[in-house]
Structure formats: structure tokens, C-alpha cells
């Protein structure tokens, strides 16, 4: 159910609730399939009997109506993918967090100066995750088919961890005969140790040759627990639908926490990067 916590000005809303609010903001009645969602918003006192919107929604809806920057954070762990994000509006910045198996996200206002900290929190960036500098290999190169082979082997039940790693090693070697020695062993260990893999994508309106253009920056990282962070250089982000296949190259590079922090910081545009229209100028 949707709800509002006045102590922290936070809201719990599902995508279907957001769809209802979008219709109401545009002065439209929600379609029949969203009426149950409308009733839930009314029961939470976020929407009135005649469709009037509660004032507590105004900052969030204002940011969503005219976003300066949108950030999507996709994290895949043991419980599957979970979406988080940030929307930077003219007057307010809202962060939203998902939860595995739950349809609702929590929307919380944040200070713009805390944006990098907020994004680091969403991906669980931690100082104790090193790049395992004692390892002889810091760059792993193979193909997406090899990664799929490793995941398939790791999903098979085995009698113990040693047998599981041996079977995975054999599957990886069969998929990519060029992956040998230290690189082969480390690749298997890294994939087997993955706590999560995530990517952050930022989008904003910029200028290109005098015209409005959607600007995109993205970062993809493997969190391999005791084996540290690995930045995925290929497939290069942002990955377009249908652009990656089994033969696509896969390159991951060991990265320490400071490097990841800097990369997250670089995802956010500077003020000069943003296109700011003069009052009265159409947005499109």
C-alpha cells in the first residue's frame, strides 16, 4: 500500500501509483485498470475524493515533471535485479530505492551535495572491497558466451565447492580455449565470488551542435566480495538493446574503491553540461 512518513518526508509508491499520479497531473481520469491503485492512494490520503493531489506530493511531482538529471541504478544480486534511482528537479532532488520482491519503492528527498554519497550507498560501495593487488592478473578478457558458460556451471548442484569450481573451470575452458593460466583461474574465482553486479546510468538534456540532445553516461561494475571490484569496460556502457551477443567481447578490470568513487562522480554532469532553457522556451 502507498504511504507517507511525515517525519522524513518519504513516500512509498509503486509504478502503478506513479501512473495514476501522472494521469491526474495531466487532468485525466486514470484508466479502469488503475482504479484500484487510485483507491489505494485515496485511502492513504495522498489523493482526494475528486482526484485532488495532496501537497506532500508536490515536490516529488515537480521534480518528475521537469527533471534536470535522471539516474537509474540497476543492481543484480542473489535475489535478482532491483531498480533504484535519483531524479534531480529544478527545486528538489528525490532518491528512490527498490526492494527485492516488493513492487513499491521508497522516495526520499536528498540534498544535491550528497548525490555521490547517495549513489555509492545504493551500490553498497565499501572500503573493505579491495582490488586484490596481490593477484598477478588485473585485466580479464574473454567473451559473453564464456560468462554464460560459467554461470550455467555454477548453477549446477555439486558435492562440494571444490567440485563446483572444477566443473566451472572446465566449462570456461571449453568456451574459451584462449583463457589459460592465472587468468583462467582468477576469472572462475571472480565469477564464483560475485555478490552483485550493477550499473548506473545518468541522462540529461545537453547541447550538441546547437540542438537539444539527450546526453548519457554509464558505469558497470562487478562486486566480487573478497576479490574486489571489477569495472566492466566491454561491453561498453550504455549498452543498447540487441547490441550484445555470445561473441561480444567481455573485459573487466580490477578497480579499487577510490577509482569506483571517482567514476561515479564523473557520471554526474557539471552545471555547464546542462541545457537550461530561457523562460517560455518549449522543452521540445
LINVENTA-V623940 format. One record per residue. N is the residue number from 1. RES is the residue in three letters. PHI is phi in degrees with one decimal (999 if undefined). PSI is psi in whole degrees, -180 to 180 (* if undefined). OMEGA is omega in whole degrees, -180 to 180 (none if undefined). Layout:
n res phi psi omega
N RES PHI PSI OMEGA
N RES PHI PSI OMEGA
This chain:
n res phi psi omega
1 UNK 999 143 176
2 UNK -68.5 152 -180
3 UNK -159.0 167 -179
4 UNK -134.9 132 178
5 UNK -109.9 105 -175
6 UNK -67.1 -25 -177
7 UNK -66.1 -27 180
8 UNK -127.5 9 180
9 UNK 53.2 38 -179
10 UNK -106.3 151 -177
11 UNK -126.0 146 171
12 UNK -111.9 119 -176
13 UNK -143.4 141 174
14 UNK -94.4 167 179
15 UNK -58.4 -35 -180
16 UNK -68.9 -32 175
17 UNK -68.7 -40 178
18 UNK -63.7 -35 178
19 UNK -64.7 -40 177
20 UNK -61.2 -47 -178
21 UNK -62.1 -36 178
22 UNK -63.0 -42 177
23 UNK -63.6 -44 -178
24 UNK -67.3 -38 177
25 UNK -61.5 -36 180
26 UNK -83.2 4 179
27 UNK 76.2 22 -178
28 UNK -109.2 153 171
29 UNK -80.2 135 177
30 UNK -62.7 149 178
31 UNK -65.7 164 -174
32 UNK -54.4 -37 -176
33 UNK -68.5 -12 179
34 UNK -105.1 6 -176
35 UNK -66.8 -35 176
36 UNK -63.3 -38 178
37 UNK -67.1 -38 175
38 UNK -62.3 -42 179
39 UNK -62.0 -37 178
40 UNK -66.3 -40 177
41 UNK -65.2 -37 178
42 UNK -69.3 -39 179
43 UNK -64.8 -28 178
44 UNK -88.5 5 179
45 UNK 63.4 26 176
46 UNK -93.6 -18 176
47 UNK -135.6 137 -180
48 UNK -80.5 175 -177
49 UNK -62.1 -29 -180
50 UNK -100.7 13 178
51 UNK 89.9 8 179
52 UNK -73.5 141 -175
53 UNK -90.6 138 177
54 UNK -65.2 147 179
55 UNK -64.3 -22 -180
56 UNK -68.0 -17 179
57 UNK -85.5 -15 -171
58 UNK -57.5 -48 -179
59 UNK -61.5 -43 -180
60 UNK -65.2 -48 -178
61 UNK -65.8 -33 176
62 UNK -64.7 -42 178
63 UNK -65.9 -40 -179
64 UNK -70.3 -31 -178
65 UNK -70.6 -38 -178
66 UNK -132.9 69 -178
67 UNK -73.5 137 173
68 UNK -87.4 -39 180
69 UNK -142.2 138 172
70 UNK -118.3 137 178
71 UNK -125.0 128 175
72 UNK -112.7 131 179
73 UNK -119.3 114 -180
74 UNK -109.1 116 -177
75 UNK -119.0 126 178
76 UNK -116.7 119 179
77 UNK -129.9 -155 -177
78 UNK -57.8 -33 -176
79 UNK -97.8 14 179
80 UNK 95.6 -175 -176
81 UNK -75.5 143 176
82 UNK -134.3 134 -179
83 UNK -100.0 135 172
84 UNK -128.5 180 176
85 UNK 176.9 179 178
86 UNK -142.6 140 172
87 UNK -123.2 126 -179
88 UNK -103.8 112 179
89 UNK -100.8 -178 179
90 UNK -67.0 -36 -174
91 UNK -116.3 -15 -176
92 UNK -150.9 154 176
93 UNK -121.0 128 180
94 UNK -122.0 135 174
95 UNK -106.3 141 176
96 UNK -131.7 138 -178
97 UNK -120.0 133 172
98 UNK -90.2 179 178
99 UNK -144.7 136 -178
100 UNK -54.3 128 177
101 UNK 80.4 -3 180
102 UNK -107.4 142 -180
103 UNK -84.8 -22 -177
104 UNK -90.6 148 173
105 UNK -114.3 156 178
106 UNK -100.3 124 180
107 UNK -104.9 124 -176
108 UNK -133.9 134 175
109 UNK -71.0 141 178
110 UNK -132.5 157 177
111 UNK -79.2 138 -179
112 UNK -55.7 -33 -178
113 UNK -68.9 -13 -179
114 UNK -100.6 12 -172
115 UNK -60.5 -45 -179
116 UNK -64.7 -42 176
117 UNK -59.1 -41 -178
118 UNK -65.3 -43 179
119 UNK -67.8 -38 178
120 UNK -63.8 -37 178
121 UNK -64.9 -40 -176
122 UNK -64.0 -29 -179
123 UNK -104.1 9 176
124 UNK 58.2 43 178
125 UNK -67.0 126 -173
126 UNK -134.1 145 -179
127 UNK -68.3 -25 -176
128 UNK -82.2 1 175
129 UNK -92.0 104 -178
130 UNK -95.3 175 177
131 UNK -95.7 17 179
132 UNK 47.8 62 -173
133 UNK -64.0 -18 179
134 UNK -73.5 -12 180
135 UNK -71.3 140 -179
136 UNK -74.3 -12 -177
137 UNK -121.4 130 178
138 UNK -119.9 0 -180
139 UNK -137.4 124 -178
140 UNK -115.8 128 -177
141 UNK -127.6 127 177
142 UNK -158.6 -145 180
143 UNK -129.6 166 177
144 UNK -65.0 -31 178
145 UNK -63.2 -35 178
146 UNK -67.0 -41 177
147 UNK -63.0 -43 178
148 UNK -60.3 -40 179
149 UNK -63.6 -39 179
150 UNK -65.8 -45 179
151 UNK -62.3 -41 -180
152 UNK -62.8 -44 -180
153 UNK -65.9 -39 -179
154 UNK -67.7 -23 -180
155 UNK -81.5 -12 -179
156 UNK -80.0 137 178
157 UNK -67.5 134 178
158 UNK -131.6 164 -175
159 UNK -69.9 -31 177
160 UNK -158.5 177 -176
161 UNK -64.3 -38 -180
162 UNK -62.0 -42 179
163 UNK -66.6 -37 179
164 UNK -64.0 -46 -180
165 UNK -66.2 -37 179
166 UNK -65.2 -43 179
167 UNK -65.6 -39 179
168 UNK -66.8 -42 178
169 UNK -59.4 -44 180
170 UNK -63.6 -40 -180
171 UNK -66.8 -39 179
172 UNK -67.3 -43 -180
173 UNK -64.2 -37 178
174 UNK -66.6 -37 -179
175 UNK -74.2 -33 -178
176 UNK -142.7 93 -179
177 UNK -66.7 -16 180
178 UNK -82.8 -10 179
179 UNK -90.7 108 -173
180 UNK -135.5 174 172
181 UNK 57.5 -138 -178
182 UNK -60.2 -38 -179
183 UNK -64.1 -41 179
184 UNK -63.5 -49 -179
185 UNK -62.4 -42 -179
186 UNK -69.2 -39 179
187 UNK -58.8 -46 180
188 UNK -62.7 -44 -180
189 UNK -64.3 -42 -179
190 UNK -64.2 -48 -179
191 UNK -63.5 -40 180
192 UNK -68.3 -24 -177
193 UNK -94.1 -1 -174
194 UNK -58.9 120 170
195 UNK -83.4 -35 -178
196 UNK -167.9 161 165
197 UNK -132.8 144 -173
198 UNK -145.4 161 172
199 UNK -143.4 147 178
200 UNK -118.9 131 180
201 UNK -125.6 127 176
202 UNK -112.4 140 -179
203 UNK -134.6 137 176
204 UNK -154.9 166 178
205 UNK -87.2 124 177
206 UNK -128.1 -175 179
207 UNK -108.3 136 173
208 UNK -139.8 114 -178
209 UNK 54.5 40 175
210 UNK 83.3 -1 -179
211 UNK -117.8 160 178
212 UNK -70.3 130 -178
213 UNK -139.9 138 175
214 UNK -73.7 121 179
215 UNK -101.4 140 -175
216 UNK -134.2 136 169
217 UNK -132.7 147 -177
218 UNK -150.4 157 -179
219 UNK -143.7 133 177
220 UNK -123.0 134 -174
221 UNK -139.2 143 169
222 UNK -98.8 132 173
223 UNK -104.0 102 -175
224 UNK -100.6 30 175
225 UNK 58.3 -122 -177
226 UNK -65.4 -15 178
227 UNK -94.1 8 169
228 UNK 83.5 -169 180
229 UNK -94.3 144 178
230 UNK -132.6 116 178
231 UNK -78.5 129 178
232 UNK -85.9 110 180
233 UNK -85.4 -33 175
234 UNK -137.7 140 -5
235 UNK -58.9 135 -177
236 UNK -71.8 137 176
237 UNK -82.9 151 -4
238 UNK -77.3 138 -179
239 UNK -88.5 123 180
240 UNK -83.2 149 179
241 UNK -54.6 132 178
242 UNK 79.9 1 -176
243 UNK -84.5 -14 -176
244 UNK -116.9 131 178
245 UNK -131.6 -177 -178
246 UNK -56.6 -34 -177
247 UNK -87.2 -2 -180
248 UNK -65.0 139 180
249 UNK -67.4 145 175
250 UNK -121.5 121 179
251 UNK -131.9 123 175
252 UNK -124.9 142 -175
253 UNK -125.8 132 179
254 UNK -61.2 133 -177
255 UNK -137.9 140 177
256 UNK -88.7 175 -175
257 UNK -61.2 -40 -180
258 UNK -62.0 -41 178
259 UNK -64.6 -43 179
260 UNK -64.0 -42 178
261 UNK -57.1 -47 -180
262 UNK -63.0 -38 180
263 UNK -66.7 -38 177
264 UNK -65.4 -43 178
265 UNK -58.8 -41 -178
266 UNK -68.9 -16 178
267 UNK -69.6 -27 -176
268 UNK -85.3 132 -179
269 UNK -72.2 149 170
270 UNK -76.0 164 -180
271 UNK -57.7 -36 -179
272 UNK -68.5 -20 -180
273 UNK -77.4 -20 -174
274 UNK -83.8 140 175
275 UNK -87.3 121 179
276 UNK -115.5 114 -179
277 UNK -78.6 148 174
278 UNK -68.1 151 178
279 UNK -53.8 134 179
280 UNK 90.8 -6 179
281 UNK -81.5 130 178
282 UNK -62.3 150 -180
283 UNK -78.5 -13 -179
284 UNK -136.0 * none
